[in-house]
Amino acid sequence: MTGWQTAWTWIFGIAVFLFFLVEVVVVVGGARDIGDMMRSLMGQADENREES
């Protein structure tokens, strides 16, 4: 392998790793946000049910 080919292979590998790292952070954060939203909606539904 030539020097440039090795360098670009490493750069590509690092870029793919960082992409997947960002994806994991987004999925975990999104799941937490959805959980928070569902708890909030359930709380509001309970409040509305108690008022009726």
VENBELVEN-V625625 format. One record per residue. PSI is psi in degrees with one decimal (none if undefined). Layout:
psi=[PSI PSI]
//
This chain:
psi=[138.5 168.0 -44.3 -40.3 -41.2 -44.4 -47.3 -31.3 -44.7 -42.8 -43.8 -44.2 -43.3 -41.5 -42.5 -43.7 -46.0 -36.9 -48.4 -33.8 -44.7 -41.0 -41.4 -43.4 -42.5 -43.0 -44.9 -45.9 -40.2 -40.6 -40.5 -42.4 -40.9 -41.0 -44.0 -42.5 -43.5 -41.3 -40.9 -44.1 -39.6 -39.0 -42.3 -39.1 -40.2 -42.2 -42.5 -37.0 -38.8 -33.3 -27.4 none]
//
